Amino acid sequence: MPFLFGIKSLFSPQDDIQAEIIKEVQDAKETILMAIYGFHLPPLTDLLIEKHQQGVKVQCILDLSQSKGKAEKSQVEKLIQAGIDTVIGTSPKAQQIMHEKGMCIDGLHVITGSYNFSTSAAEQVNHMDFIYSKDRAEWFTNFFHNLRAWIIKNEPQDQPGKD
């Protein structure tokens, strides 16, 4: 059970950020919103699909350039083939990269930091903050839905998550 309020910060390579992300996602009961730049973390891909199959609403926003990467592409395709609501795009300003690295779980807490959801991130100097705050979760949820709507409206070609 997560804290009711507070922040836990982990730093790689000394802390096992991947294990903590997996634990938090395993505990999700209702929703998982993920906006991530680099996405190549097969255990997380499999867990997101499992949670989706259990009825948890999973929505993903992925960066256009990274989602086409050699390692990332197969993970993105697995999410889409599993029926996970996934949109792929860029930043609203000048169509630069979508460099966010965050997740909101059950509208209660946010995971955010410099850590990409990738196999190599654990070997690099990165951090993740696990923020247990309904206010912060509401802020992230609004950000997520606004970015998702912008991508669908302005980059509609081949959007698997388009309604």
Rosetta constraint file for C-alpha pairs under 8 A:
AtomPair CA 1 CA 27 HARMONIC 7.72 0.50
AtomPair CA 2 CA 132 HARMONIC 7.42 0.50
AtomPair CA 3 CA 132 HARMONIC 6.23 0.50
AtomPair CA 4 CA 132 HARMONIC 6.08 0.50
AtomPair CA 4 CA 133 HARMONIC 7.31 0.50
AtomPair CA 5 CA 131 HARMONIC 7.52 0.50
AtomPair CA 5 CA 132 HARMONIC 4.64 0.50
AtomPair CA 5 CA 133 HARMONIC 5.34 0.50
AtomPair CA 6 CA 131 HARMONIC 5.97 0.50
AtomPair CA 6 CA 132 HARMONIC 5.11 0.50
AtomPair CA 6 CA 133 HARMONIC 6.80 0.50
AtomPair CA 7 CA 129 HARMONIC 6.49 0.50
AtomPair CA 7 CA 130 HARMONIC 5.52 0.50
AtomPair CA 7 CA 131 HARMONIC 4.50 0.50
AtomPair CA 7 CA 132 HARMONIC 6.12 0.50
AtomPair CA 8 CA 129 HARMONIC 5.74 0.50
AtomPair CA 8 CA 130 HARMONIC 5.04 0.50
AtomPair CA 8 CA 131 HARMONIC 6.58 0.50
AtomPair CA 9 CA 127 HARMONIC 6.93 0.50
AtomPair CA 9 CA 128 HARMONIC 5.74 0.50
AtomPair CA 9 CA 129 HARMONIC 4.41 0.50
AtomPair CA 9 CA 130 HARMONIC 6.17 0.50
AtomPair CA 10 CA 15 HARMONIC 5.83 0.50
AtomPair CA 10 CA 16 HARMONIC 7.71 0.50
AtomPair CA 10 CA 17 HARMONIC 6.34 0.50
AtomPair CA 10 CA 127 HARMONIC 5.53 0.50
AtomPair CA 10 CA 128 HARMONIC 5.45 0.50
AtomPair CA 10 CA 129 HARMONIC 6.52 0.50
AtomPair CA 11 CA 15 HARMONIC 5.36 0.50
AtomPair CA 11 CA 16 HARMONIC 7.94 0.50
AtomPair CA 11 CA 17 HARMONIC 7.15 0.50
AtomPair CA 11 CA 125 HARMONIC 7.03 0.50
AtomPair CA 11 CA 126 HARMONIC 5.68 0.50
AtomPair CA 11 CA 127 HARMONIC 4.30 0.50
AtomPair CA 11 CA 128 HARMONIC 6.63 0.50
AtomPair CA 12 CA 16 HARMONIC 6.75 0.50
AtomPair CA 12 CA 17 HARMONIC 6.70 0.50
AtomPair CA 12 CA 121 HARMONIC 7.73 0.50
AtomPair CA 12 CA 122 HARMONIC 5.66 0.50
AtomPair CA 12 CA 123 HARMONIC 6.82 0.50
AtomPair CA 12 CA 124 HARMONIC 6.32 0.50
AtomPair CA 12 CA 125 HARMONIC 5.25 0.50
AtomPair CA 12 CA 126 HARMONIC 5.17 0.50
AtomPair CA 12 CA 127 HARMONIC 6.11 0.50
AtomPair CA 13 CA 122 HARMONIC 5.35 0.50
AtomPair CA 13 CA 123 HARMONIC 5.21 0.50
AtomPair CA 13 CA 124 HARMONIC 5.87 0.50
AtomPair CA 13 CA 125 HARMONIC 5.90 0.50
AtomPair CA 13 CA 126 HARMONIC 7.31 0.50
AtomPair CA 16 CA 20 HARMONIC 6.63 0.50
AtomPair CA 16 CA 122 HARMONIC 7.25 0.50
AtomPair CA 17 CA 21 HARMONIC 6.20 0.50
AtomPair CA 17 CA 122 HARMONIC 7.12 0.50
AtomPair CA 17 CA 127 HARMONIC 7.87 0.50
AtomPair CA 17 CA 128 HARMONIC 7.05 0.50
AtomPair CA 18 CA 22 HARMONIC 6.18 0.50
AtomPair CA 18 CA 117 HARMONIC 7.79 0.50
AtomPair CA 18 CA 122 HARMONIC 7.20 0.50
AtomPair CA 19 CA 23 HARMONIC 6.13 0.50
AtomPair CA 20 CA 24 HARMONIC 6.20 0.50
AtomPair CA 21 CA 25 HARMONIC 6.21 0.50
AtomPair CA 21 CA 111 HARMONIC 7.84 0.50
AtomPair CA 22 CA 26 HARMONIC 6.05 0.50
AtomPair CA 22 CA 43 HARMONIC 7.82 0.50
AtomPair CA 22 CA 44 HARMONIC 6.41 0.50
AtomPair CA 22 CA 47 HARMONIC 7.70 0.50
AtomPair CA 23 CA 27 HARMONIC 6.43 0.50
AtomPair CA 24 CA 28 HARMONIC 6.71 0.50
AtomPair CA 24 CA 105 HARMONIC 7.87 0.50
AtomPair CA 25 CA 32 HARMONIC 7.61 0.50
AtomPair CA 25 CA 47 HARMONIC 7.52 0.50
AtomPair CA 25 CA 48 HARMONIC 7.62 0.50
AtomPair CA 25 CA 105 HARMONIC 7.27 0.50
AtomPair CA 26 CA 47 HARMONIC 7.27 0.50
AtomPair CA 26 CA 51 HARMONIC 7.63 0.50
AtomPair CA 28 CA 32 HARMONIC 6.99 0.50
AtomPair CA 28 CA 51 HARMONIC 7.75 0.50
AtomPair CA 28 CA 56 HARMONIC 7.39 0.50
AtomPair CA 28 CA 105 HARMONIC 6.07 0.50
AtomPair CA 28 CA 106 HARMONIC 6.21 0.50
AtomPair CA 29 CA 56 HARMONIC 6.09 0.50
AtomPair CA 29 CA 106 HARMONIC 6.51 0.50
AtomPair CA 30 CA 55 HARMONIC 7.65 0.50
AtomPair CA 30 CA 56 HARMONIC 4.82 0.50
AtomPair CA 30 CA 57 HARMONIC 6.11 0.50
AtomPair CA 30 CA 105 HARMONIC 7.79 0.50
AtomPair CA 30 CA 106 HARMONIC 5.30 0.50
AtomPair CA 31 CA 56 HARMONIC 5.44 0.50
AtomPair CA 31 CA 57 HARMONIC 4.65 0.50
AtomPair CA 31 CA 58 HARMONIC 5.85 0.50
AtomPair CA 31 CA 104 HARMONIC 7.84 0.50
AtomPair CA 31 CA 105 HARMONIC 5.71 0.50
AtomPair CA 31 CA 106 HARMONIC 4.69 0.50
AtomPair CA 31 CA 107 HARMONIC 7.13 0.50
AtomPair CA 32 CA 56 HARMONIC 7.26 0.50
AtomPair CA 32 CA 57 HARMONIC 6.25 0.50
AtomPair CA 32 CA 58 HARMONIC 4.78 0.50
AtomPair CA 32 CA 59 HARMONIC 6.36 0.50
AtomPair CA 32 CA 103 HARMONIC 6.92 0.50
AtomPair CA 32 CA 104 HARMONIC 5.81 0.50
AtomPair CA 32 CA 105 HARMONIC 4.73 0.50
AtomPair CA 32 CA 106 HARMONIC 6.37 0.50
AtomPair CA 33 CA 58 HARMONIC 6.05 0.50
AtomPair CA 33 CA 59 HARMONIC 5.03 0.50
AtomPair CA 33 CA 60 HARMONIC 5.98 0.50
AtomPair CA 33 CA 103 HARMONIC 5.40 0.50
AtomPair CA 33 CA 104 HARMONIC 5.11 0.50
AtomPair CA 33 CA 105 HARMONIC 6.56 0.50
AtomPair CA 33 CA 141 HARMONIC 7.45 0.50
AtomPair CA 33 CA 144 HARMONIC 7.40 0.50
AtomPair CA 34 CA 58 HARMONIC 7.90 0.50
AtomPair CA 34 CA 59 HARMONIC 6.32 0.50
AtomPair CA 34 CA 60 HARMONIC 4.74 0.50
AtomPair CA 34 CA 61 HARMONIC 6.19 0.50
AtomPair CA 34 CA 101 HARMONIC 7.97 0.50
AtomPair CA 34 CA 102 HARMONIC 5.93 0.50
AtomPair CA 34 CA 103 HARMONIC 4.32 0.50
AtomPair CA 34 CA 104 HARMONIC 6.62 0.50
AtomPair CA 35 CA 60 HARMONIC 5.80 0.50
AtomPair CA 35 CA 61 HARMONIC 4.56 0.50
AtomPair CA 35 CA 62 HARMONIC 5.98 0.50
AtomPair CA 35 CA 100 HARMONIC 5.99 0.50
AtomPair CA 35 CA 101 HARMONIC 5.93 0.50
AtomPair CA 35 CA 102 HARMONIC 5.39 0.50
AtomPair CA 35 CA 103 HARMONIC 6.24 0.50
AtomPair CA 35 CA 144 HARMONIC 7.16 0.50
AtomPair CA 36 CA 60 HARMONIC 7.84 0.50
AtomPair CA 36 CA 61 HARMONIC 6.46 0.50
AtomPair CA 36 CA 62 HARMONIC 5.39 0.50
AtomPair CA 36 CA 63 HARMONIC 6.83 0.50
AtomPair CA 36 CA 98 HARMONIC 7.66 0.50
AtomPair CA 36 CA 99 HARMONIC 6.91 0.50
AtomPair CA 36 CA 100 HARMONIC 5.40 0.50
AtomPair CA 36 CA 101 HARMONIC 4.46 0.50
AtomPair CA 36 CA 102 HARMONIC 6.08 0.50
AtomPair CA 36 CA 103 HARMONIC 7.96 0.50
AtomPair CA 36 CA 116 HARMONIC 6.96 0.50
AtomPair CA 36 CA 117 HARMONIC 7.18 0.50
AtomPair CA 37 CA 62 HARMONIC 5.93 0.50
AtomPair CA 37 CA 63 HARMONIC 5.07 0.50
AtomPair CA 37 CA 66 HARMONIC 6.51 0.50
AtomPair CA 37 CA 97 HARMONIC 7.86 0.50
AtomPair CA 37 CA 98 HARMONIC 6.00 0.50
AtomPair CA 37 CA 99 HARMONIC 4.88 0.50
AtomPair CA 37 CA 100 HARMONIC 5.77 0.50
AtomPair CA 37 CA 101 HARMONIC 6.03 0.50
AtomPair CA 37 CA 116 HARMONIC 6.64 0.50
AtomPair CA 38 CA 62 HARMONIC 7.79 0.50
AtomPair CA 38 CA 63 HARMONIC 7.34 0.50
AtomPair CA 38 CA 66 HARMONIC 5.74 0.50
AtomPair CA 38 CA 67 HARMONIC 7.50 0.50
AtomPair CA 38 CA 72 HARMONIC 7.38 0.50
AtomPair CA 38 CA 116 HARMONIC 5.28 0.50
AtomPair CA 38 CA 117 HARMONIC 6.02 0.50
AtomPair CA 38 CA 118 HARMONIC 6.34 0.50
AtomPair CA 39 CA 62 HARMONIC 7.70 0.50
AtomPair CA 39 CA 66 HARMONIC 7.46 0.50
AtomPair CA 39 CA 67 HARMONIC 7.33 0.50
AtomPair CA 39 CA 72 HARMONIC 5.70 0.50
AtomPair CA 39 CA 75 HARMONIC 7.36 0.50
AtomPair CA 39 CA 76 HARMONIC 7.75 0.50
AtomPair CA 39 CA 116 HARMONIC 6.70 0.50
AtomPair CA 39 CA 117 HARMONIC 4.98 0.50
AtomPair CA 39 CA 118 HARMONIC 5.40 0.50
AtomPair CA 40 CA 45 HARMONIC 7.99 0.50
AtomPair CA 40 CA 71 HARMONIC 6.29 0.50
AtomPair CA 40 CA 72 HARMONIC 4.95 0.50
AtomPair CA 40 CA 75 HARMONIC 6.21 0.50
AtomPair CA 40 CA 117 HARMONIC 6.12 0.50
AtomPair CA 40 CA 118 HARMONIC 4.35 0.50
AtomPair CA 40 CA 119 HARMONIC 6.27 0.50
AtomPair CA 41 CA 45 HARMONIC 6.29 0.50
AtomPair CA 41 CA 75 HARMONIC 7.72 0.50
AtomPair CA 41 CA 117 HARMONIC 5.70 0.50
AtomPair CA 41 CA 118 HARMONIC 4.68 0.50
AtomPair CA 41 CA 119 HARMONIC 5.51 0.50
AtomPair CA 42 CA 46 HARMONIC 6.14 0.50
AtomPair CA 42 CA 75 HARMONIC 6.82 0.50
AtomPair CA 43 CA 47 HARMONIC 6.15 0.50
AtomPair CA 44 CA 48 HARMONIC 6.00 0.50
AtomPair CA 45 CA 49 HARMONIC 6.33 0.50
AtomPair CA 45 CA 75 HARMONIC 6.49 0.50
AtomPair CA 45 CA 78 HARMONIC 7.52 0.50
AtomPair CA 45 CA 79 HARMONIC 6.84 0.50
AtomPair CA 46 CA 50 HARMONIC 6.18 0.50
AtomPair CA 47 CA 51 HARMONIC 6.08 0.50
AtomPair CA 48 CA 52 HARMONIC 6.09 0.50
AtomPair CA 48 CA 58 HARMONIC 7.10 0.50
AtomPair CA 48 CA 79 HARMONIC 7.87 0.50
AtomPair CA 49 CA 53 HARMONIC 6.17 0.50
AtomPair CA 49 CA 79 HARMONIC 6.64 0.50
AtomPair CA 49 CA 82 HARMONIC 6.37 0.50
AtomPair CA 49 CA 84 HARMONIC 7.26 0.50
AtomPair CA 50 CA 54 HARMONIC 6.28 0.50
AtomPair CA 51 CA 55 HARMONIC 6.53 0.50
AtomPair CA 51 CA 56 HARMONIC 5.40 0.50
AtomPair CA 51 CA 57 HARMONIC 7.99 0.50
AtomPair CA 51 CA 58 HARMONIC 7.62 0.50
AtomPair CA 52 CA 56 HARMONIC 4.95 0.50
AtomPair CA 52 CA 57 HARMONIC 6.10 0.50
AtomPair CA 52 CA 58 HARMONIC 5.90 0.50
AtomPair CA 52 CA 84 HARMONIC 6.89 0.50
AtomPair CA 58 CA 84 HARMONIC 6.16 0.50
AtomPair CA 58 CA 85 HARMONIC 6.55 0.50
AtomPair CA 59 CA 84 HARMONIC 6.40 0.50
AtomPair CA 59 CA 85 HARMONIC 4.80 0.50
AtomPair CA 59 CA 86 HARMONIC 5.85 0.50
AtomPair CA 60 CA 84 HARMONIC 7.59 0.50
AtomPair CA 60 CA 85 HARMONIC 6.22 0.50
AtomPair CA 60 CA 86 HARMONIC 4.62 0.50
AtomPair CA 60 CA 87 HARMONIC 6.31 0.50
AtomPair CA 61 CA 86 HARMONIC 5.85 0.50
AtomPair CA 61 CA 87 HARMONIC 4.98 0.50
AtomPair CA 61 CA 88 HARMONIC 5.72 0.50
AtomPair CA 61 CA 89 HARMONIC 7.40 0.50
AtomPair CA 61 CA 148 HARMONIC 6.76 0.50
AtomPair CA 62 CA 66 HARMONIC 7.65 0.50
AtomPair CA 62 CA 67 HARMONIC 6.45 0.50
AtomPair CA 62 CA 86 HARMONIC 7.43 0.50
AtomPair CA 62 CA 87 HARMONIC 6.35 0.50
AtomPair CA 62 CA 88 HARMONIC 4.78 0.50
AtomPair CA 62 CA 89 HARMONIC 6.45 0.50
AtomPair CA 62 CA 98 HARMONIC 7.31 0.50
AtomPair CA 63 CA 67 HARMONIC 5.85 0.50
AtomPair CA 63 CA 88 HARMONIC 5.66 0.50
AtomPair CA 63 CA 89 HARMONIC 5.28 0.50
AtomPair CA 63 CA 90 HARMONIC 5.89 0.50
AtomPair CA 63 CA 97 HARMONIC 6.32 0.50
AtomPair CA 63 CA 98 HARMONIC 4.99 0.50
AtomPair CA 63 CA 99 HARMONIC 7.10 0.50
AtomPair CA 64 CA 68 HARMONIC 6.74 0.50
AtomPair CA 64 CA 88 HARMONIC 5.32 0.50
AtomPair CA 64 CA 89 HARMONIC 4.67 0.50
AtomPair CA 64 CA 90 HARMONIC 5.96 0.50
AtomPair CA 64 CA 97 HARMONIC 7.30 0.50
AtomPair CA 64 CA 98 HARMONIC 7.56 0.50
AtomPair CA 65 CA 69 HARMONIC 7.02 0.50
AtomPair CA 65 CA 97 HARMONIC 7.15 0.50
AtomPair CA 66 CA 72 HARMONIC 6.69 0.50
AtomPair CA 67 CA 72 HARMONIC 5.51 0.50
AtomPair CA 67 CA 73 HARMONIC 5.36 0.50
AtomPair CA 67 CA 76 HARMONIC 6.44 0.50
AtomPair CA 67 CA 88 HARMONIC 7.41 0.50
AtomPair CA 68 CA 72 HARMONIC 6.57 0.50
AtomPair CA 68 CA 73 HARMONIC 5.13 0.50
AtomPair CA 69 CA 73 HARMONIC 5.50 0.50
AtomPair CA 70 CA 74 HARMONIC 7.75 0.50
AtomPair CA 71 CA 75 HARMONIC 7.46 0.50
AtomPair CA 72 CA 76 HARMONIC 6.25 0.50
AtomPair CA 73 CA 77 HARMONIC 6.14 0.50
AtomPair CA 74 CA 78 HARMONIC 6.22 0.50
AtomPair CA 75 CA 79 HARMONIC 6.49 0.50
AtomPair CA 76 CA 80 HARMONIC 6.36 0.50
AtomPair CA 77 CA 81 HARMONIC 5.95 0.50
AtomPair CA 78 CA 82 HARMONIC 6.10 0.50
AtomPair CA 79 CA 83 HARMONIC 6.63 0.50
AtomPair CA 79 CA 84 HARMONIC 5.48 0.50
AtomPair CA 79 CA 86 HARMONIC 7.42 0.50
AtomPair CA 80 CA 84 HARMONIC 5.45 0.50
AtomPair CA 80 CA 85 HARMONIC 7.14 0.50
AtomPair CA 80 CA 86 HARMONIC 6.47 0.50
AtomPair CA 80 CA 160 HARMONIC 6.79 0.50
AtomPair CA 84 CA 161 HARMONIC 7.70 0.50
AtomPair CA 85 CA 160 HARMONIC 7.12 0.50
AtomPair CA 85 CA 161 HARMONIC 4.61 0.50
AtomPair CA 85 CA 162 HARMONIC 8.00 0.50
AtomPair CA 86 CA 159 HARMONIC 7.68 0.50
AtomPair CA 86 CA 160 HARMONIC 5.98 0.50
AtomPair CA 86 CA 161 HARMONIC 4.59 0.50
AtomPair CA 87 CA 148 HARMONIC 6.91 0.50
AtomPair CA 87 CA 151 HARMONIC 7.31 0.50
AtomPair CA 87 CA 152 HARMONIC 7.26 0.50
AtomPair CA 87 CA 159 HARMONIC 5.68 0.50
AtomPair CA 87 CA 160 HARMONIC 6.14 0.50
AtomPair CA 87 CA 161 HARMONIC 5.03 0.50
AtomPair CA 87 CA 162 HARMONIC 7.15 0.50
AtomPair CA 88 CA 151 HARMONIC 7.35 0.50
AtomPair CA 88 CA 159 HARMONIC 6.66 0.50
AtomPair CA 89 CA 97 HARMONIC 7.98 0.50
AtomPair CA 89 CA 98 HARMONIC 6.91 0.50
AtomPair CA 89 CA 151 HARMONIC 5.74 0.50
AtomPair CA 89 CA 155 HARMONIC 6.65 0.50
AtomPair CA 90 CA 95 HARMONIC 5.07 0.50
AtomPair CA 90 CA 96 HARMONIC 5.65 0.50
AtomPair CA 90 CA 97 HARMONIC 5.01 0.50
AtomPair CA 90 CA 98 HARMONIC 4.76 0.50
AtomPair CA 90 CA 151 HARMONIC 7.21 0.50
AtomPair CA 91 CA 95 HARMONIC 4.86 0.50
AtomPair CA 91 CA 96 HARMONIC 5.04 0.50
AtomPair CA 91 CA 97 HARMONIC 5.56 0.50
AtomPair CA 91 CA 98 HARMONIC 4.88 0.50
AtomPair CA 91 CA 99 HARMONIC 7.97 0.50
AtomPair CA 92 CA 96 HARMONIC 7.57 0.50
AtomPair CA 92 CA 147 HARMONIC 7.67 0.50
AtomPair CA 92 CA 150 HARMONIC 7.06 0.50
AtomPair CA 92 CA 151 HARMONIC 7.64 0.50
AtomPair CA 101 CA 112 HARMONIC 5.72 0.50
AtomPair CA 101 CA 113 HARMONIC 6.14 0.50
AtomPair CA 101 CA 114 HARMONIC 6.57 0.50
AtomPair CA 101 CA 115 HARMONIC 6.86 0.50
AtomPair CA 101 CA 116 HARMONIC 6.16 0.50
AtomPair CA 101 CA 117 HARMONIC 7.84 0.50
AtomPair CA 102 CA 110 HARMONIC 6.98 0.50
AtomPair CA 102 CA 111 HARMONIC 5.39 0.50
AtomPair CA 102 CA 112 HARMONIC 4.28 0.50
AtomPair CA 102 CA 113 HARMONIC 6.93 0.50
AtomPair CA 103 CA 110 HARMONIC 5.56 0.50
AtomPair CA 103 CA 111 HARMONIC 5.08 0.50
AtomPair CA 103 CA 112 HARMONIC 6.53 0.50
AtomPair CA 104 CA 108 HARMONIC 7.29 0.50
AtomPair CA 104 CA 109 HARMONIC 5.68 0.50
AtomPair CA 104 CA 110 HARMONIC 4.39 0.50
AtomPair CA 104 CA 111 HARMONIC 6.37 0.50
AtomPair CA 104 CA 137 HARMONIC 6.11 0.50
AtomPair CA 104 CA 140 HARMONIC 6.81 0.50
AtomPair CA 104 CA 141 HARMONIC 6.97 0.50
AtomPair CA 105 CA 109 HARMONIC 5.64 0.50
AtomPair CA 105 CA 110 HARMONIC 6.46 0.50
AtomPair CA 105 CA 137 HARMONIC 7.90 0.50
AtomPair CA 107 CA 134 HARMONIC 6.54 0.50
AtomPair CA 107 CA 137 HARMONIC 5.33 0.50
AtomPair CA 107 CA 138 HARMONIC 6.49 0.50
AtomPair CA 107 CA 141 HARMONIC 7.32 0.50
AtomPair CA 108 CA 132 HARMONIC 6.33 0.50
AtomPair CA 108 CA 133 HARMONIC 5.96 0.50
AtomPair CA 108 CA 134 HARMONIC 4.75 0.50
AtomPair CA 108 CA 137 HARMONIC 5.48 0.50
AtomPair CA 108 CA 138 HARMONIC 7.91 0.50
AtomPair CA 109 CA 130 HARMONIC 7.21 0.50
AtomPair CA 109 CA 131 HARMONIC 5.46 0.50
AtomPair CA 109 CA 132 HARMONIC 4.37 0.50
AtomPair CA 109 CA 133 HARMONIC 5.47 0.50
AtomPair CA 109 CA 134 HARMONIC 6.38 0.50
AtomPair CA 109 CA 136 HARMONIC 7.08 0.50
AtomPair CA 109 CA 137 HARMONIC 5.20 0.50
AtomPair CA 110 CA 129 HARMONIC 7.89 0.50
AtomPair CA 110 CA 130 HARMONIC 5.97 0.50
AtomPair CA 110 CA 131 HARMONIC 5.10 0.50
AtomPair CA 110 CA 132 HARMONIC 6.58 0.50
AtomPair CA 110 CA 133 HARMONIC 7.60 0.50
AtomPair CA 110 CA 136 HARMONIC 6.93 0.50
AtomPair CA 110 CA 137 HARMONIC 5.63 0.50
AtomPair CA 110 CA 140 HARMONIC 7.34 0.50
AtomPair CA 111 CA 128 HARMONIC 6.60 0.50
AtomPair CA 111 CA 129 HARMONIC 5.66 0.50
AtomPair CA 111 CA 130 HARMONIC 4.64 0.50
AtomPair CA 111 CA 131 HARMONIC 6.19 0.50
AtomPair CA 112 CA 128 HARMONIC 5.44 0.50
AtomPair CA 112 CA 129 HARMONIC 5.38 0.50
AtomPair CA 112 CA 130 HARMONIC 6.80 0.50
AtomPair CA 113 CA 126 HARMONIC 7.58 0.50
AtomPair CA 113 CA 127 HARMONIC 5.54 0.50
AtomPair CA 113 CA 128 HARMONIC 4.28 0.50
AtomPair CA 113 CA 129 HARMONIC 5.85 0.50
AtomPair CA 114 CA 126 HARMONIC 5.38 0.50
AtomPair CA 114 CA 127 HARMONIC 5.51 0.50
AtomPair CA 114 CA 128 HARMONIC 6.41 0.50
AtomPair CA 115 CA 121 HARMONIC 5.97 0.50
AtomPair CA 115 CA 122 HARMONIC 7.98 0.50
AtomPair CA 115 CA 126 HARMONIC 5.15 0.50
AtomPair CA 115 CA 127 HARMONIC 5.72 0.50
AtomPair CA 115 CA 128 HARMONIC 6.09 0.50
AtomPair CA 116 CA 121 HARMONIC 5.94 0.50
AtomPair CA 117 CA 121 HARMONIC 7.00 0.50
AtomPair CA 118 CA 122 HARMONIC 7.86 0.50
AtomPair CA 120 CA 124 HARMONIC 6.94 0.50
AtomPair CA 121 CA 125 HARMONIC 7.70 0.50
AtomPair CA 121 CA 126 HARMONIC 7.08 0.50
AtomPair CA 122 CA 126 HARMONIC 7.73 0.50
AtomPair CA 131 CA 136 HARMONIC 7.51 0.50
AtomPair CA 132 CA 136 HARMONIC 7.82 0.50
AtomPair CA 132 CA 137 HARMONIC 7.92 0.50
AtomPair CA 133 CA 137 HARMONIC 6.10 0.50
AtomPair CA 134 CA 138 HARMONIC 6.01 0.50
AtomPair CA 135 CA 139 HARMONIC 6.24 0.50
AtomPair CA 136 CA 140 HARMONIC 6.20 0.50
AtomPair CA 137 CA 141 HARMONIC 6.02 0.50
AtomPair CA 138 CA 142 HARMONIC 6.20 0.50
AtomPair CA 139 CA 143 HARMONIC 6.24 0.50
AtomPair CA 140 CA 144 HARMONIC 5.95 0.50
AtomPair CA 141 CA 145 HARMONIC 6.19 0.50
AtomPair CA 142 CA 146 HARMONIC 6.10 0.50
AtomPair CA 143 CA 147 HARMONIC 6.12 0.50
AtomPair CA 144 CA 148 HARMONIC 6.04 0.50
AtomPair CA 145 CA 149 HARMONIC 6.06 0.50
AtomPair CA 146 CA 150 HARMONIC 6.20 0.50
AtomPair CA 147 CA 151 HARMONIC 6.19 0.50
AtomPair CA 148 CA 152 HARMONIC 6.24 0.50
AtomPair CA 149 CA 153 HARMONIC 6.11 0.50
AtomPair CA 150 CA 154 HARMONIC 5.88 0.50
AtomPair CA 150 CA 155 HARMONIC 7.88 0.50
AtomPair CA 151 CA 155 HARMONIC 5.17 0.50
AtomPair CA 151 CA 156 HARMONIC 6.95 0.50
AtomPair CA 152 CA 156 HARMONIC 4.92 0.50
AtomPair CA 152 CA 159 HARMONIC 6.92 0.50
AtomPair CA 152 CA 162 HARMONIC 6.13 0.50
AtomPair CA 155 CA 159 HARMONIC 7.66 0.50
AtomPair CA 156 CA 162 HARMONIC 7.44 0.50
